[in-house]
Structures are given as C-alpha cells and as structure tokens.
C-alpha cells in the first residue's frame, strides 16, 4: 500500500525546488562561486534538477554583475559630478574612451580572475560603458562560467570542492600573477611606441625633482609645522587675523576683486584695471562683459578669471568673443574681466609688515619665466613638449592645454608659448629674483601696501617691461594681490634644495602667525574654523567648473 504523506509535508516537497532556487540565487550575491559549486554538488547527488541549479545561479550572477554596474553608474557617477572631483572630468572622459575600445576583453578577463570582477564592473558603470553591451558580454561570460562550474562539479563531485577551497585560499596569488602578466604586456606594447622612452623617463624623472612633487607629498612637513605654530600661538585659525582688511586674511574664499578695487582706487597707475561681471544668466553676463569692454575700452586680448581662485586656476587670455562665450557657458562662478598687462615679464613680490612697524619689508622676489617650444617643421607639438628637458615634466598640463593642437607640426622657427598664467602649478618656471629687489622697488611696494587698510602680509603678482624699470619701482602693473595663504614662490627655483625650500616656508609661516598674533592682541578676531571649511567647500565646488588655465 502506497504511503500518503501528510498535507504540510506534501506542500513543502512541492515548493522545495523554488526554495532551493531562491537559496542559490541569493547566495550568489555573497559568494557566487561557492553557491555555484554547492548547486553542482546537489546536482551530482540528484537533490536538485538542472533547471533549478543553472537558472538560479546564472540569474543571480548576472543580476549581481548588473547591480554593481548600476551602483557605480547611477550612484558613484552622480556623486562624482556633484563633488569637487569634477575638475578631473577630462581624465574620466579619456578613461571612458579607453574602456570603450578595450572593455570586452577586460570584462571577460575579470570573470576568470577571482577578485577582479568587483572593481572591473564598478569601473564599467562609473565610466558609463553602454548598458546593452555590458549586459551582453557579462551575460555570455556568466552563462559560460556557470555551465563550466556546474558540469565540472557534477562530473568530479566532491573532489572539486577540496580543490576550489585551496584555489580560493591562494586566489590572491593567481590574481597578482595575472595582473602582472597583463601589466607586463601593456608595458611592453607601450615601450614599443614612438618616443616612449622619453615619456617613461619623464614620468620617473618628476620624482627626482622635488618642485614637481604632488602637494600630498610635498606639504606634510609644512602642515606639521603649521600645527606646531598653532599650539605655540594658541590658535589654529590665527593666520586669518594676519590681514584684517581681507576676508579670512586671504586664507580661503577671499574676493580678488575686493583687493583690486582698493588698489585701483589708491594706485590706479600701478594696477591693471578689472571689474566684476554682473548678471546671473548667460545672456546677462555676456551683455555685462560687452558693456565693461566698451566703457573701459578693453580691447582683445583681455583676461577672464574667477573672483575666487587659487594657484592660477581658471585664468584665460581671451582673444575673441567666441572664447569668452565658451568660458561663460562652462562656469557660473563669479568672474572678473581684467585688462591684459602685456609685460612681457612677471614677478611675485612677497611683502610683510608688523602692525607696529612704520615700514615694511620684502621677504622674497620670484622671477617668472614663461616656457616655450620652437618648431622645426617636422615635429608635432606633443613631440616638442616631450623632448624638452623641462617641459616634459609638465607634459600632462601642457598637452591638456593644447588638446586640439597636439598633432600640429610647428613650422621651423615658430615658437609656442606653453603658459600665460604666471603660476608654477600651471607650468611657469620660477627663479629666485632677489637681484631685482632694489631700494626704490622696496620703497614703492611699501608705499602701495600702506594705502591698503588691514593689509600686512602677502604676495603681489606684477607684470613689467624691463628689469631696470622694476628695480626703479616704475612702469609695472599689479595684476593680483594674495593674502596670508600665498607663498614665497621663489622656493620653486630648481637651484634650491628641498631643505632650503622648507626653511623659507617655515620662516614665512612664522611671520604669518606672529603678525596674526599681533593683530589679535589689537582686537582682531580670527575667522571661525566652520566658516573656513564652508568657504573651502564652496570654492572646491566652483573650481570643479573652471576651464583649464592658459
């Protein structure tokens, strides 16, 4: 007589394949290979059928891959485009093109290497690899992978579980070997390209020249010394009191136009006139630009630059209204238009005066040299930059600036100026210029400084026509005045040692803190730390929209 199972047991038995499928499906989100191996073992014993094992594992793996893609594309990319990292948008765009050309083999390769899928699929989503192509490639890869695992485990049985266990423990070795092999092949292919030996040497050579070190390498000793001074003078934000007449003392968030307006009022003969653009919409700002140019008789070329900026960010020499319009379309940040002081020379003069002193002092002078390459009628702009003994160390900056001209062949004898902004971060060459510091110049800078209420320490950026005129304190134009956060940029003279540079910066920050303490004793309150942070975040968001500087 056939035994009849109770109804609840019958019900559970009927639903068992569904529960098994659900278990395999969700298990793949945690450890997909282990889940697939487990399904294969149950398949080998007859505990589950092919439809349950394959369907659940394949769908779980494929949807998990799609989930990683979606997380990076709709979450990570959205965050990136709203963050201060937007300034790296051009690099991301380059990476997108690179992934489009090589994405298929990379996605397939990542399926075969444990640990590679997570970063690869996140990268694919962030770089906006076309979704249909991603789903097709990962779907076929997941299909082949699932079938291979299930068939292998079904045939070999329990022995495969022990092997995969050992493989899992040593997966990092397999991954490292695979990555090293792939990286070696890429390096070999790279080294075969034209002039790549120079490019490779340039990338390594940057680390032998401290002036090209990234900020995160160069500035930690300065940051530690700053903290020591903050303890010594009992005030983390004390430098913001160094210049009571400038917002935050010139540490962050100060308006360039505010200081230029004071200079234009007190020293019109020595200041390159400027004005802030009015309006909120593109049409209003363009109309304001036209009106300012007509009223002030500003002819092309002129300067457009952000009202709040650091390290030369966003400075553009505008030669036409089309260029101006492109700039206005790219950013909604407050901008100022300034008459172009042709110079052709530029210097940075770092000045300081304690509140109780009747006369100030010049701490450092930086002579700025604008690098150029000369054409030979055969080489492209990119080749000329990579061959230049110094420009090659800043090749990334220069090539991004001349993005549309990299393959242009420069005629013999024609020169191409690589930078217009007198800023080291933009590729300008800095030299110690204290030989220009004559008594007449020192007296002129002191006289100008004492007409600015609440200014005690900072750096003037000046354009001038001849060294003789500058020494005599005449025929120059102030294009910018930076406050307490500015540097004695002569430290970047390649002839300086790293220790000499740190000594100068430490002495500079000694002066900033000491002057801030003197002003605090006179009743000037330092800026609150929270406000500084808010201003920094605001600046970072704006800076992400600035165009590449000239």
Secondary structure as UniProt FT lines:
FT   HELIX           7..45
FT   HELIX           50..70
FT   HELIX           71..76
FT   HELIX           77..82
FT   HELIX           84..88
FT   HELIX           89..112
FT   TURN            114..115
FT   HELIX           116..126
FT   TURN            127..128
FT   HELIX           131..156
FT   HELIX           158..169
FT   HELIX           171..191
FT   TURN            194..195
FT   HELIX           196..205
FT   HELIX           206..208
FT   HELIX           210..212
FT   HELIX           215..218
FT   HELIX           220..233
FT   TURN            236..237
FT   HELIX           238..241
FT   TURN            244..245
FT   HELIX           247..250
FT   HELIX           256..266
FT   HELIX           268..270
FT   STRAND          274..276
FT   HELIX           282..296
FT   STRAND          302..306
FT   TURN            311..314
FT   STRAND          316..318
FT   HELIX           321..330
FT   STRAND          335..339
FT   STRAND          345..352
FT   TURN            355..356
FT   STRAND          361..369
FT   STRAND          372..374
FT   HELIX           381..387
FT   TURN            389..390
FT   HELIX           391..394
FT   HELIX           395..401
FT   TURN            402..407
FT   TURN            412..413
FT   STRAND          415..417
FT   HELIX           424..426
FT   STRAND          429..432
FT   HELIX           434..436
FT   HELIX           439..449
FT   TURN            450..451
FT   TURN            453..454
FT   STRAND          457..464
FT   HELIX           467..471
FT   TURN            472..473
FT   STRAND          476..482
FT   TURN            484..485
FT   HELIX           489..492
FT   TURN            494..495
FT   HELIX           498..521
FT   TURN            522..523
FT   HELIX           529..543
FT   TURN            544..545
//
